[in-house]
Structure formats: structure tokens, C-alpha cells
Amino acid sequence: MRSNWWKIIAFLLVIYSIIGGLLFEVPHLPILNESIRNLYFHVPMWFSMILLYLISVIYSVKYLGSANENHDLIAVESVNTGIIFGIFGLCTGMVWANFTWGAPWPNDPKLNGSAIATLMYLAYIVLRGSLDEEQKRAKISAIYNIFAFPIMVVLIFILPRMTDSLHPGNGGNPGFGAYDLDSRMRTVFYPAVIGWLLTATWIMTLRYRVRKIENKNNQID
């Protein structure tokens, strides 16, 4: 039970954030209107994706230094889970963009960079599938992963700030501040972020444990 306390917290926070995100009162802002509720879902998806990619690159570095198979498994399952949250982030962003910008996919550098970053990590999965020799696959994919992470940071966080962008916090646009994210929204937004970060980590650990069992069974066979 002691080892599961954080999973219980994750579940409760996610349930609370879903209920609060849909039912609690939000500021009545022009253009955004009720679509501001997407903040509770869209942003935590991206935070979770970034956390998982960070875990992945850390364990890729660890693998290159140790050649420990478990480090490689954590790295790949972090990417596998991170891609899922990245796709959720793209989908929720498209819904939000359709309401606030008039199109689900305007030619915006933030959206384009996010799509390229997602494709880049999908290429990581394809790369692993194209290599048969286990140690070679783990080493090459670890090196790829180490280079992919800083490129992802540039695509999502740096380039959009240097060009014109519709996205808040980019291209000279202000991010959500004290005026938008008032005390009512903070009581839902912060628990949503923590809950989804814990849930993402939980999913990754489950995938890692399943992968370990599969590898063990393959070795026995």
C-alpha cells in the first residue's frame, strides 16, 4: 500500500481536475470564453510529454554508461508513453485553436514545431524496429534520443518565440498570467498538472514492467 500512495493521489487529482475543469466557474474572457477550460487538459498533456522525454533521455545517457538493459527499456517506454501524451496535446490544441483562431491547424510555428517533434520521436520508434541486434539497437537509439531531446526543445520552446505566433507566450504574445489564470483556475490547473504528471509516470512504469516480462519470456523460449 505504501508504494501505491502516489498512484492513488494521481487518480484523485485527475478525477478532481476533470470534474472541476468541466463544472467550476472560469473567467469570462473575450474570444476564449468557455474554451479556456481546455487549459486544464491541453497544458498538462504537454508537461507530461516533456517529463517523459526528459526521463527517456536521462536513461539513454545512463544506458550508454552502463549497458544496462533496464535503462534502455525505461528510455523506450518513456518515449512510447510520451508520444501518446504528445498526440493528446496536439488534439486538444487543435480543438482549442478551432474555437479561438478559427481553424484547427493554422500555419503557426508552435503547432508546426510540435508536429515535427512528434514525428521525430515516431522516427525513434521506427529506428528501433529496424534494428535486430539488441545491443546495437539500444546504443544507436540512445544516441538518437540524446540528440532528439534538445532539438525538440528548440522546435517547441525557442523557435516559436523568435517568430510571429498566435500561441500564448510566443511571438510577442503574453502567456496566461494573473489576469487570465485567477485563483479559481489555479485550484484546478495545478492539481491537473500534478495529477497528469503522476499518471504519465504511472503508465510508463506499467509499460516498462510489461516489457521486462515479455523480454524475460522471450529469453526463456
C-alpha positions in Angstrom: 0.0 0.0 0.0 2.9 2.4 0.8 4.3 2.1 -2.7 0.9 2.9 -4.2 0.1 6.1 -2.4 1.2 8.3 -5.3 -0.9 6.4 -7.7 -4.0 7.0 -5.5 -3.1 10.7 -5.4 -2.7 10.7 -9.2 -6.1 9.1 -9.7 -7.9 11.5 -7.3 -6.2 14.6 -8.8 -7.1 13.6 -12.3 -10.7 12.9 -11.4 -10.9 16.2 -9.5 -9.4 18.2 -12.4 -11.8 16.6 -14.9 -14.8 17.5 -12.8 -13.5 20.9 -11.9 -12.4 21.6 -15.4 -15.8 20.9 -16.8 -18.0 22.4 -14.0 -16.2 25.0 -12.0 -16.5 28.7 -12.9 -13.9 30.3 -15.2 -13.2 33.9 -16.1 -15.3 35.3 -18.8 -12.7 36.5 -21.3 -13.3 37.7 -24.9 -12.6 35.2 -27.7 -11.6 32.4 -25.2 -14.9 32.2 -23.5 -15.6 28.7 -22.2 -12.7 27.3 -24.3 -10.3 28.4 -21.6 -11.3 25.2 -19.8 -9.0 23.4 -22.3 -6.1 24.8 -20.3 -6.8 22.1 -17.7 -6.3 19.4 -20.3 -4.0 20.7 -23.1 -1.2 22.1 -21.0 -0.9 19.1 -18.6 -0.6 16.8 -21.7 2.4 18.8 -22.9 4.0 18.9 -19.4 3.6 15.1 -19.2 5.1 14.6 -22.6 8.1 16.7 -21.8 8.7 15.0 -18.4 8.6 11.6 -20.1 11.0 12.7 -22.9 13.3 14.0 -20.2 13.2 10.7 -18.3 13.9 9.0 -21.6 17.0 11.0 -22.4 18.3 10.6 -18.8 18.1 6.8 -19.1 19.6 6.8 -22.6 22.6 8.6 -21.1 22.6 6.0 -18.3 22.5 3.1 -20.8 25.5 4.4 -22.7 27.4 4.5 -19.5 26.2 1.2 -18.1 24.9 -1.0 -20.9 22.1 -2.0 -18.5 19.1 -3.3 -20.4 16.7 -1.9 -17.9 17.9 1.6 -18.6 17.2 1.1 -22.3 13.7 -0.3 -21.5 12.8 2.7 -19.4 14.1 5.0 -22.1 12.0 3.4 -24.9 8.8 3.1 -22.8 9.1 6.7 -21.7 9.2 7.7 -25.4 6.3 5.4 -26.2 4.2 6.9 -23.4 5.4 10.4 -24.2 4.2 10.1 -27.8 0.7 9.3 -26.6 0.6 12.4 -24.4 2.1 14.4 -27.3 -0.7 13.3 -29.6 -3.3 14.2 -26.9 -1.6 17.6 -26.6 -1.9 18.1 -30.4 -5.5 17.0 -30.5 -6.6 19.2 -27.5 -4.6 22.1 -29.1 -6.4 21.7 -32.4 -9.8 21.8 -30.7 -8.8 24.9 -28.8 -7.4 26.5 -32.0 -10.5 25.8 -33.9 -12.6 27.8 -31.4 -10.2 30.7 -30.7 -8.3 31.1 -34.0 -11.0 29.8 -36.5 -9.0 26.8 -37.8 -7.8 23.6 -36.1 -4.4 24.0 -37.7 -3.3 27.5 -38.7 0.2 27.9 -40.1 1.6 28.6 -36.7 5.3 27.8 -35.8 4.4 26.5 -32.4 2.0 23.9 -33.9 4.3 23.1 -36.7 7.2 22.6 -34.4 5.2 20.3 -32.1 4.2 18.2 -35.1 7.8 17.9 -36.3 8.9 17.0 -32.8 6.2 14.2 -32.6 7.3 12.9 -36.0 10.9 12.9 -34.8 10.1 10.7 -31.8 8.0 8.4 -34.0 11.1 8.0 -36.1 12.9 6.9 -33.0 10.3 4.0 -32.7 10.8 3.2 -36.3 14.6 3.2 -35.9 14.4 0.7 -33.0 12.1 -1.6 -35.1 14.5 -1.6 -38.0 17.4 -3.0 -36.0 17.5 -6.6 -35.0 20.7 -6.9 -32.9 19.7 -6.0 -29.3 22.8 -4.1 -28.1 23.3 -2.3 -31.4 19.6 -1.2 -31.4 19.8 0.1 -27.8 23.1 2.0 -28.4 22.0 3.6 -31.7 18.6 4.6 -30.4 20.1 6.0 -27.2 22.4 8.3 -29.2 19.4 9.3 -31.4 17.4 10.1 -28.3 20.1 12.2 -26.8 20.2 14.4 -29.9 16.4 14.4 -30.3 15.6 16.0 -26.9 17.4 19.3 -27.4 16.0 19.6 -31.0 12.5 19.1 -29.5 13.2 21.9 -27.0 14.3 24.2 -29.9 11.3 23.3 -32.0 8.7 23.8 -29.3 10.1 26.5 -27.0 12.8 28.6 -28.8 11.9 29.0 -32.5 8.2 30.0 -31.8 9.5 32.8 -29.6 11.7 34.1 -32.4 8.9 34.4 -35.0 5.3 35.5 -35.2 3.0 33.1 -33.4 -0.7 33.0 -32.3 0.2 30.8 -29.4 0.2 32.5 -25.9 3.7 33.1 -24.7 5.2 33.1 -28.2 5.9 35.6 -30.9 5.4 38.5 -28.5 2.1 37.3 -27.2 1.7 37.3 -23.4 1.2 34.0 -21.7 -1.5 33.2 -19.2 -0.9 35.4 -16.3 -2.6 36.8 -13.2 -5.4 38.3 -15.2 -6.3 35.0 -17.0 -5.2 32.4 -14.6 -7.1 33.7 -11.5 -7.4 31.9 -8.1 -10.4 29.9 -9.3 -8.5 28.4 -12.2 -5.3 27.8 -10.2 -7.3 25.5 -7.8 -7.9 23.2 -10.8 -4.9 23.8 -13.0 -2.2 23.0 -10.5 -3.8 19.7 -9.4 -4.4 18.8 -13.0 -0.7 19.3 -13.8 0.4 17.2 -10.8 -2.2 14.6 -11.4 -1.4 14.1 -15.1 2.4 14.1 -14.5 2.0 11.3 -11.9 -0.4 9.4 -14.2 2.0 9.6 -17.1 4.8 8.3 -14.9 2.4 5.5 -13.7 1.6 4.5 -17.3 5.3 4.5 -18.2 6.2 2.2 -15.3 3.4 -0.2 -16.2 4.6 -0.4 -19.8 8.2 -0.9 -18.5 7.1 -3.8 -16.3 5.2 -5.4 -19.1 8.2 -5.1 -21.4 10.5 -6.7 -18.8 8.2 -9.7 -18.5 8.0 -10.0 -22.3 11.8 -9.9 -22.6 12.2 -12.5 -19.8 9.7 -14.8 -21.5 11.4 -14.4 -24.9 14.7 -15.4 -23.3 13.2 -18.5 -21.7 11.7 -19.5 -25.1 
